[in-house]
Amino acid sequence: MPTPTPARPIEAVVFDVGETLVDETVEYHAWADWLGVPRHTFSAVFGAVIGAGRDHREVFEYFRPGFDLDAERERRAEAGRPEGYGERDLYPDARPAMAALREAGYLVIIAANQTRRSHRILDSLRLPVDLVTTSDTWGVAKPDPRFFTKVIEACRTMRPNAAAERICYVGDRLDNDMRPAWEAGLRTAHIRRGPWGHVVADHSDLVAKADFRLTSLTELPALLAES
């Protein structure tokens, strides 16, 4: 009788979007233009806010007190300047890494805090994934523990063996991605890029707890195969 093949420790890989798969520079610039402030100024204040560990949405208050993000998104759309990104805004390693993981037999999912419009954009890109879903679709956003409960449920619907400890969440943020994923029992991969990714890259919690610390998503398939 042949020896059974050992089960792969990780069955599913779930990706964040902003600064994990998508370079958000175009959107940061669009908000600066919408607010009528220099892009460099907006970026500098944005960096100061997140560097202080505060909610990044507070940046808008510096330029327009009482700013309502949802209302302003609607105004942008009505003005013909909606949020938007495309193939050119994907990080160069995003599509190849996801394709390699799927080819290797992993369940590949995108699950992130994104609007319904962003969800439609992601669908239109026809990325090599098994599922795209977002916080607006689920009605719950990171870091709410219910978001990660839904991540686990989505994985197990397609892979019954995908218990929490066999799911790897890939993201750039400590507050929204790594910590709530750990609390949900998931394994994690941190990508060092984008504002949050660089600010928290050497945080003691990440050094101690992250399963994988990446500078490129293309490192992940080999790391998972070796784990």
MOZIBEL-V143640 format. One record per pair of residues at least 6 apart in sequence whose C-alpha atoms are under 8 Angstrom apart, sorted by the first residue. I is the first residue (numbers start at 1). GAP is how many residues later the second one is. Records with the same first field share a line. If there is no record, write none. Layout:
I = GAP, GAP
This chain:
9 = 157, 218
10 = 96, 152, 155, 156, 157, 158, 214
11 = 95, 96, 148, 150, 151, 155, 156
12 = 94, 95, 96, 97, 143, 150, 154, 155, 156
13 = 93, 94, 95, 96, 154, 155, 156, 157
14 = 94, 95, 96, 97, 153, 154, 155, 156
15 = 6, 93, 94, 95, 96, 97, 154, 155, 156
16 = 94, 95, 96, 97, 153, 154, 155, 156, 161
17 = 93, 94, 95, 96, 97, 154
18 = 6
19 = 152, 153, 174, 175, 178
20 = 71, 74, 150, 151, 152, 171, 173, 174
21 = 69, 70, 73
22 = 67, 68, 69, 72
23 = 66, 67, 68, 171
24 = 65
26 = 59, 63
27 = 56, 57, 58
28 = 11, 14, 15
29 = 10
30 = 53
32 = 6, 7, 10
33 = 6
34 = 42
35 = 28, 29
37 = 26
42 = 17
45 = 14
46 = 10, 13
47 = 148
49 = 6, 7, 9, 10
50 = 6, 145, 146
51 = 148
60 = 7
61 = 6
73 = 9, 10
74 = 8
76 = 6, 7
77 = 6
83 = 34, 35
84 = 34, 37
85 = 36
86 = 35, 39
87 = 38
93 = 123, 124, 125
94 = 123, 124
95 = 32, 33
96 = 122
97 = 120, 121, 123, 124
98 = 10, 29, 30, 31
99 = 29, 30
100 = 121
101 = 6, 7, 120
102 = 6, 26, 27
104 = 117
107 = 22, 23, 48, 51, 52
108 = 20, 21, 22, 23
109 = 20, 21, 22, 23, 24
110 = 19, 21, 22, 23, 24
111 = 21, 22, 23, 24, 40
112 = 21, 22, 23, 29, 30
113 = 21, 22, 23, 28, 29
114 = 20, 21, 22
115 = 19, 20, 21, 22
116 = 18, 20, 21
119 = 13, 14, 15
122 = 10
123 = 9
135 = 6, 7, 12
138 = 9
140 = 6, 7
141 = 6
142 = 6, 34, 35, 38
143 = 32, 33, 34, 37
144 = 36
145 = 35, 38, 39
148 = 32, 33, 36
149 = 35
152 = 10, 11, 12, 15
155 = 7, 12
156 = 6, 7
164 = 20, 21, 22, 23
165 = 20, 21, 22
166 = 20, 21
167 = 19, 20
168 = 18, 19, 20, 21
169 = 8, 9, 12, 17, 18, 19, 20
170 = 7, 18, 19, 20, 21
171 = 6, 7, 17, 18, 19, 20
172 = 18, 19, 20, 21, 22, 24, 25
173 = 17, 23, 24, 27
174 = 22, 26, 32
178 = 10, 11, 12, 28, 32
181 = 6, 7
182 = 6
187 = 23, 24
188 = 22, 23, 24
189 = 21, 22, 23, 24, 25
190 = 7, 11, 16, 20, 22, 23, 24
191 = 6, 22, 23, 24, 25, 26
192 = 6, 9, 21, 22, 23, 24
193 = 22
200 = 6
212 = 8, 11
214 = 6
